[in-house]
């Protein structure tokens, strides 16, 4: 299963949520390994401390340091993963990011001119990758990293872009070429 469909929060009339994803779980592998290392080091430190009256205070300090390190190197990345969502509706692509404060970016499907993806070797093993969505104008290009099941998501997005463009009746947007500094446009007679 690629993702789950949630309630229609913040959607326009007639708009339906098709897919909601979080970044691929492989983003949590390194933080999980760090958490395991922190726990192992803390346990070994506590076990090998001699039994003295001062060792109780040292054990407490080791525990507090281990807890702070676990929150910093696992808790924060986990919350960042959990609060990042990629939502695909029948009208737009939505990106929502943020732990304490939220940031959102929307790409109307009828303004998308190109949908592609990129996968490295490790990404191919896990079936994830970077989705590259291009739109003419100021919004430009959006790169969504660590998208699970990237090929299916790219295909679904491409299909929805076609449906939305047909629904709106707008022709595909022409490519926009930026002006280069020092380059003058030729005037046609």
DRENLOZA-761286 format. One line per 3 residues: number of its first residue (from 1); for each residue x, y, z of N, C-alpha, C. Coordinates in steps of 0.2 Angstrom, whole numbers, padded with zeros to 4 digits. Layout:
NUM> X,Y,Z,X,Y,Z,X,Y,Z | ...
REM end
This chain:
1> 0004,-0006,0000,0000,0000,0000,0004,0006,0000 | 0003,0011,-0004,0007,0017,-0005,0006,0022,0001 | 0001,0023,0003,-0001,0028,0008,-0008,0027,0011
4> -0010,0032,0015,-0017,0031,0017,-0020,0038,0015 | -0027,0037,0015,-0031,0043,0013,-0034,0046,0020 | -0033,0052,0021,-0035,0055,0028,-0041,0059,0026
7> -0044,0062,0032,-0050,0067,0031,-0048,0073,0026 | -0053,0076,0023,-0052,0081,0019,-0051,0088,0023 | -0045,0088,0026,-0044,0095,0029,-0040,0100,0025
10> -0044,0106,0024,-0041,0111,0020,-0041,0110,0013 | -0046,0106,0011,-0047,0105,0004,-0053,0110,0001 | -0052,0111,-0005,-0057,0115,-0009,-0063,0111,-0010
13> -0069,0114,-0012,-0075,0110,-0014,-0073,0106,-0020 | -0075,0100,-0020,-0074,0096,-0026,-0067,0093,-0026 | -0063,0095,-0021,-0056,0092,-0021,-0056,0086,-0016
16> -0052,0081,-0018,-0052,0075,-0014,-0045,0073,-0013 | -0043,0071,-0007,-0036,0068,-0006,-0036,0061,-0009 | -0030,0060,-0013,-0029,0054,-0016,-0024,0050,-0012
19> -0019,0053,-0010,-0013,0050,-0007,-0010,0055,-0002 | -0008,0052,0004,-0004,0055,0009,0002,0051,0011 | 0008,0054,0010,0014,0050,0011,0019,0054,0016
22> 0023,0050,0020,0028,0053,0024,0035,0051,0020 | 0040,0054,0021,0047,0052,0018,0048,0044,0020 | 0051,0041,0016,0053,0034,0016,0056,0033,0023
25> 0054,0027,0026,0057,0025,0033,0064,0024,0033 | 0068,0024,0027,0075,0023,0027,0078,0030,0030 | 0075,0035,0031,0077,0041,0034,0078,0040,0041
28> 0075,0035,0044,0076,0034,0051,0081,0029,0053 | 0084,0026,0048,0089,0021,0049,0095,0024,0053 | 0098,0029,0051,0104,0032,0055,0102,0034,0062
31> 0096,0038,0063,0095,0040,0069,0093,0034,0074 | 0090,0028,0071,0089,0022,0075,0096,0019,0077 | 0100,0019,0073,0107,0016,0074,0110,0020,0080
34> 0110,0027,0079,0113,0031,0084,0109,0030,0091 | 0103,0029,0091,0099,0028,0097,0101,0021,0100 | 0102,0016,0096,0105,0010,0099,0112,0011,0102
37> 0116,0014,0099,0123,0016,0101,0123,0019,0108 | 0118,0024,0108,0118,0028,0114,0115,0024,0120 | 0111,0020,0119,0108,0015,0124,0114,0010,0126
40> 0117,0007,0121,0122,0003,0123,0128,0006,0127 | 0130,0012,0125,0135,0015,0129,0133,0017,0136 | 0127,0019,0137,0124,0021,0143,0124,0015,0148
43> 0122,0009,0145,0121,0003,0149,0128,0001,0151 | 0133,0001,0146,0140,-0001,0148,0143,0003,0153 | 0142,0010,0153,0144,0015,0157,0141,0013,0164
46> 0135,0012,0165,0132,0011,0171,0134,0004,0174 | 0135,-0001,0170,0137,-0007,0173,0144,-0008,0175 | 0148,-0004,0172,0155,-0004,0174,0158,0001,0179
49> 0153,0005,0181,0155,0010,0187,0155,0006,0193 | 0160,0008,0197,0161,0004,0204,0155,0006,0208 | 0154,0002,0213,0148,0004,0218,0151,0008,0223
52> 0150,0014,0223,0152,0019,0228,0147,0024,0229 | 0147,0028,0234,0142,0033,0235,0142,0038,0229 | 0148,0040,0226,0148,0045,0221,0145,0042,0214
55> 0145,0035,0214,0143,0032,0207,0136,0033,0206 | 0132,0034,0211,0125,0035,0210,0124,0042,0206 | 0128,0047,0208,0127,0053,0205,0130,0053,0198
58> 0135,0049,0197,0138,0048,0190,0133,0044,0186 | 0130,0039,0189,0124,0035,0185,0119,0040,0183 | 0117,0044,0187,0111,0049,0186,0114,0054,0180
61> 0120,0056,0180,0122,0060,0175,0123,0057,0168 | 0125,0050,0168,0125,0046,0162,0118,0045,0159 | 0113,0044,0164,0106,0043,0161,0104,0050,0158
64> 0105,0055,0161,0102,0062,0159,0106,0063,0152 | 0112,0062,0152,0116,0064,0145,0113,0059,0140 | 0112,0053,0142,0110,0048,0137,0103,0050,0134
67> 0099,0052,0139,0092,0054,0137,0092,0060,0132 | 0096,0065,0134,0097,0071,0130,0099,0069,0123 | 0104,0065,0123,0107,0063,0116,0102,0059,0112
70> 0098,0055,0115,0093,0051,0112,0087,0056,0109 | 0085,0061,0113,0081,0065,0110,0083,0069,0104 | 0090,0072,0105,0093,0076,0100,0094,0072,0093
73> 0096,0065,0094,0098,0062,0088,0093,0057,0086 | 0088,0055,0090,0083,0051,0087,0076,0055,0087 | 0074,0058,0093,0068,0061,0094,0066,0066,0089
76> 0071,0071,0088,0070,0076,0083,0069,0074,0076 | 0074,0069,0073,0073,0066,0067,0066,0063,0066 | 0064,0059,0071,0058,0055,0071,0052,0060,0070
79> 0052,0066,0074,0047,0070,0074,0047,0074,0067 | 0053,0075,0064,0053,0079,0058,0050,0074,0052 | 0052,0067,0053,0049,0062,0048,0041,0062,0049
82> 0039,0062,0055,0032,0061,0056,0028,0067,0054 | 0031,0073,0055,0027,0079,0053,0028,0082,0046 | 0032,0078,0042,0033,0080,0035,0028,0075,0031
85> 0024,0078,0027,0019,0074,0023,0019,0077,0016 | 0018,0073,0011,0017,0074,0004,0010,0072,0003 | 0006,0077,0001,-0001,0075,-0001,-0003,0076,-0008
88> -0006,0072,-0011,-0008,0072,-0018,-0016,0072,-0018 | -0019,0077,-0021,-0026,0078,-0022,-0027,0077,-0029 | -0034,0077,-0031,-0036,0078,-0038,-0035,0084,-0041
91> -0032,0089,-0037,-0031,0096,-0040,-0024,0099,-0039 | -0021,0096,-0034,-0014,0099,-0032,-0010,0094,-0028 | -0003,0096,-0028,0002,0093,-0024,0003,0097,-0018
94> 0003,0094,-0012,0004,0098,-0006,0010,0096,-0002 | 0014,0100,0000,0020,0098,0005,0018,0102,0011 | 0019,0098,0017,0018,0101,0023,0024,0098,0028
97> 0027,0103,0031,0033,0102,0034,0033,0106,0041 | 0036,0103,0046,0037,0107,0052,0035,0103,0059 | 0039,0104,0064,0038,0101,0070,0034,0106,0075
100> 0036,0112,0076,0033,0117,0080,0029,0122,0076 | 0032,0124,0071,0029,0128,0066,0028,0125,0059 | 0023,0126,0056,0021,0122,0050,0023,0126,0044
103> 0025,0123,0038,0026,0127,0032,0023,0123,0027 | 0019,0126,0022,0016,0122,0017,0017,0125,0010 | 0017,0121,0005,0018,0123,-0002,0014,0119,-0006
106> 0010,0122,-0011,0005,0119,-0015,0007,0120,-0022 | 0007,0115,-0026,0008,0115,-0034,0001,0113,-0037 | -0003,0118,-0040,-0009,0116,-0044,-0007,0111,-0049
109> -0011,0106,-0050,-0009,0101,-0055,-0009,0103,-0062 | -0014,0108,-0063,-0014,0110,-0070,-0008,0115,-0072 | -0004,0117,-0067,0002,0121,-0069,0008,0117,-0069
112> 0008,0111,-0068,0014,0106,-0068,0015,0105,-0075 | 0022,0106,-0077,0024,0105,-0084,0028,0098,-0085 | 0031,0096,-0079,0035,0090,-0080,0035,0086,-0073
115> 0035,0080,-0073,0035,0076,-0067,0041,0070,-0069 | 0046,0070,-0065,0051,0065,-0066,0054,0063,-0059 | 0058,0058,-0059,0061,0055,-0053,0068,0053,-0054
118> 0071,0053,-0048,0078,0051,-0048,0079,0046,-0043 | 0083,0041,-0044,0084,0036,-0039,0092,0034,-0039 | 0095,0034,-0034,0102,0031,-0033,0102,0024,-0032
121> 0107,0021,-0031,0108,0013,-0030,0104,0011,-0024 | 0105,0015,-0018,0102,0013,-0012,0094,0014,-0013 | 0093,0020,-0016,0085,0021,-0017,0082,0016,-0021
124> 0085,0013,-0026,0082,0008,-0030,0081,0001,-0026 | 0086,0000,-0021,0085,-0006,-0017,0079,-0005,-0012 | 0078,0001,-0010,0072,0003,-0005,0066,0004,-0009
127> 0066,0006,-0015,0060,0008,-0019,0058,0015,-0018 | 0063,0019,-0016,0061,0026,-0015,0065,0030,-0019 | 0064,0037,-0019,0068,0042,-0023,0066,0049,-0022
130> 0069,0053,-0027,0067,0060,-0027,0062,0061,-0032 | 0057,0064,-0031,0052,0066,-0036,0053,0074,-0038 | 0054,0075,-0044,0055,0082,-0047,0049,0084,-0051
133> 0046,0089,-0048,0040,0092,-0051,0042,0099,-0054 | 0041,0101,-0060,0042,0107,-0063,0036,0111,-0065 | 0036,0117,-0064,0031,0122,-0065,0033,0128,-0068
136> 0031,0131,-0073,0033,0137,-0076,0031,0143,-0071 | 0035,0148,-0071,0034,0154,-0067,0038,0154,-0061 | 0036,0158,-0056,0040,0159,-0050,0041,0153,-0045
139> 0036,0148,-0045,0037,0142,-0041,0042,0138,-0043 | 0043,0137,-0050,0049,0134,-0053,0049,0126,-0051 | 0054,0124,-0048,0055,0117,-0047,0054,0115,-0040
142> 0051,0109,-0039,0050,0106,-0032,0053,0099,-0032 | 0058,0098,-0027,0061,0092,-0026,0059,0089,-0020 | 0055,0083,-0020,0053,0080,-0014,0057,0074,-0013
145> 0061,0074,-0008,0066,0068,-0007,0063,0062,-0003 | 0065,0057,-0004,0064,0050,0000,0056,0049,-0001 | 0054,0049,-0007,0047,0047,-0008,0046,0039,-0009
148> 0042,0036,-0005,0042,0029,-0005,0038,0027,-0012 | 0040,0021,-0014,0036,0019,-0020,0036,0024,-0026 | 0042,0027,-0027,0043,0033,-0031,0040,0032,-0038
151> 0041,0026,-0041,0038,0025,-0048,0030,0025,-0048 | 0027,0022,-0044,0020,0022,-0043,0017,0029,-0042 | 0021,0033,-0037,0019,0040,-0036,0020,0044,-0042
154> 0025,0044,-0046,0026,0048,-0052,0021,0046,-0057 | 0019,0040,-0058,0014,0038,-0063,0007,0041,-0061 | 0006,0040,-0054,-0001,0043,-0052,-0001,0050,-0053
157> 0004,0054,-0051,0004,0061,-0052,0004,0063,-0059 | 0007,0059,-0063,0007,0061,-0071,0000,0060,-0073 | -0003,0055,-0071,-0010,0053,-0073,-0015,0059,-0070
160> -0014,0061,-0064,-0019,0066,-0061,-0017,0073,-0065 | -0011,0074,-0067,-0010,0080,-0070,-0013,0080,-0077 | -0013,0075,-0080,-0017,0075,-0087,-0025,0075,-0086
163> -0027,0072,-0081,-0035,0073,-0079,-0036,0080,-0077 | -0032,0083,-0073,-0034,0090,-0071,-0033,0095,-0077 | -0028,0094,-0081,-0027,0098,-0087,-0033,0098,-0092
166> -0036,0092,-0092,-0041,0090,-0097,-0048,0093,-0094 | -0048,0093,-0087,-0054,0096,-0084,-0055,0103,-0084 | -0049,0106,-0083,-0049,0114,-0084,-0049,0116,-0091
169> -0047,0112,-0095,-0047,0114,-0102,-0041,0118,-0105 | -0036,0119,-0100,-0031,0123,-0102,-0025,0119,-0106 | -0022,0122,-0111,-0017,0118,-0114,-0011,0118,-0109
172> -0006,0113,-0110,0000,0113,-0106,0003,0119,-0106 | 0006,0121,-0101,0010,0128,-0101,0016,0127,-0105 | 0018,0133,-0109,0024,0132,-0112,0030,0133,-0108
175> 0036,0131,-0110,0042,0132,-0105,0044,0139,-0105 | 0046,0141,-0099,0048,0147,-0098,0056,0147,-0098 | 0059,0152,-0102,0066,0152,-0102,0068,0159,-0099
178> 0073,0158,-0094,0075,0164,-0090,0079,0168,-0094 | 0079,0175,-0093,0083,0180,-0096,0090,0179,-0093 | 0095,0179,-0098,0102,0178,-0095,0105,0185,-0095
181> 0109,0187,-0090,0112,0194,-0089,0116,0195,-0095 | 0115,0201,-0098,0119,0203,-0103,0117,0201,-0110 | 0111,0197,-0110,0109,0195,-0117,0103,0199,-0118
184> 0103,0201,-0124,0097,0205,-0127,0092,0201,-0131 | 0086,0203,-0131,0081,0199,-0135,0082,0202,-0142 | 0081,0198,-0147,0081,0201,-0154,0074,0203,-0155
187> 0074,0209,-0159,0067,0211,-0161,0066,0209,-0168 | 0060,0206,-0169,0058,0204,-0175,0055,0209,-0179 | 0057,0210,-0186,0054,0215,-0190,0047,0214,-0192
REM end
